[in-house]
Every structure is written in structure tokens, then in C-alpha cells.
Amino acid sequence: MSESHLDIPPEHRPRHIAVIMDGNGRWAQRRGLPRVQGHQRGVSTVRRTTEECARLDIEQLTLYCLSSENWKRPQQELDFLMHLLQQYMIEERSTIMDNNIQVAVIGRRDGIPAEVQAEMDETIRLSAANTGTRLCLAINYGARAELVDAVQRIAGDCASGKVKPAEISEELISSYLYTAGMPDPDLMIRTAGEMRISNFLLWQISYAELWVTERCWPEFEIEDLHQAISDFARRERRYGGLNE
């Protein structure tokens, strides 16, 4: 797809897009397929969305892959998700390197099998010097858990004298989050029509523009991404102030 298909100047595009990839299981069930096939199909959507963000020079794409609440799902589905994650980390390396993409992972590592963590770390290592789009994967992620971890670390540094309570600011708190050093999302996309945030990047999306589509994640196409970016570019972002 050529650049002309997205007639939005680079300076009006979001710097950071975050996506809640919802509806994999529903997409499969509507077709009489096992839920896991929806997850498998969703990997193709991850690939084309990531490649298009790299082509458009989007600085960061953050994908909500596995929430801390998803561990409540059936063990068979969880085992498949872990297998799919490990497979993705191995099979997508050539695409990641060819597109100059840098991979990052946020979230707690508890419960993630050691062999999956090893492949995650290898992909992060191999792509560390890439200078294009940062692909940030939120795995076993929960925003409240992130805030708890940040508060505990700040409290520890206050107790040791490294940080004074009076020095605690929004900037300092941000520096203790999993996303330290990353820009906050400008655009938050959610698929499958759900109108909630689902414990995703609660601190970071304070001023993000929200865009929801009824399409399930396996159905999400490049045209949908372009529509979200186009709608974003038309919105006024006042950050609580007034644009005269």
C-alpha cells in the first residue's frame, strides 16, 4: 500500500499507538472454530499492523498481548498462548530485523515459562540496536500491578534516602514505571467494540485519544489502522486548555 493511501502529514500522526487486541476468541467462536484459532489468526494481524507502523515511521506501537487477569482462562488456552508467544518470538525475528524494529516487553514475568522468557530476551537482544519503530509487547501486564511495583520501588528509595518524599512528582513516578523512557500513547485503539480500558496503561493514557472498532482483532486491516490515524489527526487535543 502506497503512502498516498494515508494522506496525513507525519507531524499529524500519533507518535505512539497502543492497541487492546480484543475479540480473538469471539471471532473464532462465531465461525465454529476453537478459540485458539482466533489467537493464531491474530498473529497475522500483529504482523501487518507492525509492518505498517514501521512503514509510517510511528515511533512506538504497544500491543496488549496478555493481561494479568488472563491467567483465569482455561489452562489449555493459556498453554497455547505461551506456545504462540514463543513461536512468534522465533519466527518473526526476520520480519523484525528487516523492518528495523526494536522489541521491548513490559509486565511481570511470573508464570511465563522459562523457555518463552529465553526467546523473548533473545529477540530483545537481537533488535536492541534497531532504530525504527519500537514494538512494545505487554505480557502478563496490569496497570494497577505496574503502579504497585512503582510505588514499592519509590518507597524503598525513600527509605534508603535515595529519594526525598518532596521530590516525588509526575515525572519521577513515570520514571519508575515499566514504560520509563517511552512516550505516552497518543492514540489508543480497541477492537471488538468494548468500551473499557481493561487495566491497560492507566497512568500513561491520561490524554490519549480513544478509537474503538466493532471489528475483532483478526479482522483488523491496514485500512482500519489508517482510519484510526485519520480520525486522530482531525481531533483537537487541548490537554484541559482551550484552543483559540
C-alpha positions in Angstrom: 0.0 0.0 0.0 1.5 3.3 -1.0 1.9 6.4 1.1 -0.9 8.1 -0.8 -3.4 5.8 0.9 -2.8 7.7 4.1 -2.8 11.4 3.3 -1.8 12.6 6.7 1.4 14.5 7.2 3.9 12.7 9.5 3.7 15.5 12.1 0.0 15.0 12.5 0.2 11.2 13.0 0.4 9.8 16.5 3.8 9.3 17.9 2.8 6.3 19.9 -0.2 3.9 19.2 -1.4 1.5 21.9 -3.8 -1.4 21.0 -6.1 -3.5 23.1 -6.3 -6.6 20.7 -9.7 -7.9 21.7 -12.0 -10.4 20.1 -9.8 -13.3 19.0 -11.9 -15.9 20.8 -15.2 -14.4 19.7 -14.0 -14.2 16.1 -13.3 -18.0 16.2 -16.4 -19.0 18.0 -18.7 -17.1 15.5 -17.1 -19.3 12.9 -17.5 -22.6 14.8 -13.7 -22.7 15.4 -11.8 -23.4 18.6 -10.8 -20.1 20.4 -7.1 -20.8 19.9 -7.5 -20.5 16.2 -8.6 -16.9 16.8 -5.4 -16.2 18.6 -3.4 -17.9 15.8 -5.2 -15.7 13.2 -4.5 -12.7 15.4 -0.7 -13.1 14.9 -1.2 -12.3 11.2 -2.9 -9.0 12.3 0.0 -8.3 14.6 2.5 -8.7 11.7 0.7 -6.5 9.2 -0.1 -3.8 11.8 3.5 -3.8 13.0 4.9 -3.6 9.5 2.6 -0.7 8.6 3.5 1.2 11.7 7.2 0.8 10.8 6.5 1.9 7.2 4.7 5.0 8.5 7.5 5.8 11.0 5.3 5.5 14.0 7.7 5.8 16.9 6.1 3.2 19.1 3.4 0.5 18.9 2.3 -1.1 22.2 0.2 -4.2 22.0 -1.8 -5.7 24.9 -0.9 -9.4 24.4 -1.7 -10.9 27.8 -3.2 -9.2 30.8 -2.5 -10.2 34.4 -6.2 -11.2 34.6 -6.0 -13.6 31.6 -4.5 -16.3 33.8 -8.1 -17.0 34.8 -8.6 -18.6 31.4 -8.7 -22.4 30.8 -5.2 -23.9 31.1 -5.3 -25.4 27.6 -5.8 -21.9 26.2 -3.0 -20.5 28.3 -0.7 -23.2 27.2 -1.4 -22.4 23.6 -0.9 -18.7 24.2 2.5 -19.4 25.7 3.4 -21.7 22.7 2.2 -19.0 20.3 4.3 -16.3 22.1 7.4 -18.5 21.9 6.8 -19.3 18.3 6.2 -15.6 17.5 9.5 -14.6 19.1 11.4 -17.1 17.0 9.5 -16.9 13.6 9.1 -13.1 13.5 12.8 -12.2 14.0 13.5 -11.9 10.3 10.5 -9.5 9.9 11.6 -7.5 12.9 15.1 -7.1 11.7 14.1 -6.5 8.1 11.9 -3.6 9.3 14.4 -2.1 11.7 12.0 -2.7 14.6 13.2 -2.7 18.2 11.3 -5.0 20.6 10.5 -4.3 24.2 8.4 -6.2 26.7 6.6 -4.8 29.7 4.8 -6.7 32.5 5.6 -9.1 35.3 7.5 -12.3 34.4 5.7 -14.5 37.0 4.1 -17.5 35.3 5.8 -17.1 31.9 7.7 -20.4 31.2 11.5 -20.1 31.2 11.8 -21.2 27.6 9.4 -18.5 26.5 11.3 -15.9 28.5 14.5 -17.0 26.9 13.2 -16.4 23.4 11.7 -13.0 24.4 15.1 -12.0 25.7 16.9 -13.2 22.6 14.6 -11.2 20.3 15.0 -8.1 22.6 18.8 -8.6 22.4 18.9 -9.0 18.6 16.8 -6.0 17.9 18.3 -3.7 20.6 20.3 -1.6 18.1 17.4 -1.1 15.6 16.4 2.5 15.2 12.9 2.2 13.7 9.5 1.6 15.4 9.6 0.3 18.9 7.3 -2.7 19.3 6.4 -2.9 22.9 4.6 -6.1 23.9 2.6 -6.0 27.2 2.7 -9.6 28.5 1.3 -10.6 31.9 0.7 -6.8 32.2 -1.7 -5.0 34.5 -1.6 -1.2 35.1 -2.5 -1.5 38.8 0.3 -4.0 39.3 2.6 -1.6 37.4 1.7 1.2 39.8 2.1 -1.1 42.9 5.6 -2.1 41.7 6.5 1.6 41.0 5.2 2.7 44.5 7.2 -0.1 46.2 10.4 0.9 44.4 9.8 4.6 45.3 9.1 3.7 48.9 12.3 1.7 49.0 14.3 4.5 47.6 12.7 6.9 50.1 13.6 4.6 52.9 17.2 4.4 51.8 17.5 8.2 51.3 17.9 8.0 47.6 14.6 9.9 47.0 13.1 12.5 49.3 9.3 12.5 49.6 9.2 16.1 48.5 10.9 15.2 45.3 8.1 12.8 44.2 6.5 14.3 41.0 4.6 13.0 38.0 8.0 12.9 36.2 9.6 10.8 38.9 6.6 8.4 39.1 6.8 7.9 35.3 10.5 7.1 35.6 9.6 4.1 37.9 7.0 2.6 35.6 7.7 -0.3 33.2 7.4 2.3 30.4 10.2 4.5 31.7 11.8 6.3 28.8 8.9 5.7 26.4 6.5 8.3 25.2 2.9 8.2 26.4 0.4 6.9 23.9 -1.3 9.5 21.7 -3.8 7.0 20.3 -5.5 4.1 22.0 -7.2 1.6 19.7 -9.6 -1.1 21.0 -11.1 -3.8 18.8 -14.3 -5.8 19.2 -16.4 -2.9 20.3 -15.8 -3.0 24.0 -15.9 0.4 25.7 -13.4 0.0 28.6 -9.7 0.3 29.3 -9.2 -3.1 30.9 -6.4 -2.1 33.2 -4.1 -1.1 30.4 -1.6 1.8 30.7 -3.9 3.7 33.1 -1.2 6.3 34.0 0.1 6.6 30.5 -3.1 7.2 28.6 -4.3 10.2 30.6 -4.5 12.3 27.4 -4.7 9.6 24.7 -7.4 9.7 22.1 -9.6 6.6 22.1 -10.7 4.9 19.0 -13.0 1.8 19.1 -14.0 -0.5 16.2 -16.6 -3.3 16.2 -14.1 -5.4 14.2 -12.5 -8.3 16.1 -8.7 -8.2 16.1 -8.3 -11.0 13.5 -10.4 -8.8 11.1 -8.4 -5.6 11.8 -6.9 -4.4 8.5 -4.5 -1.7 7.3 -7.5 0.4 6.2 -8.7 0.3 9.8 -5.4 1.5 11.1 -5.4 4.3 8.6 -8.9 5.3 9.6 -7.9 5.4 13.2 -4.9 7.6 12.4 -7.0 9.9 10.1 -9.6 10.3 12.9 -6.9 11.1 15.3 -5.4 13.8 13.1 -8.8 15.5 12.9 -9.3 15.7 16.7 -8.4 18.8 18.7 -6.1 17.9 21.6 -6.5 20.6 24.2 -5.0 18.9 27.3 -7.5 20.6 29.5 -7.0 24.0 27.9 -8.6 26.0 25.1 -7.5 26.3 21.5 -8.3 29.9 20.3 
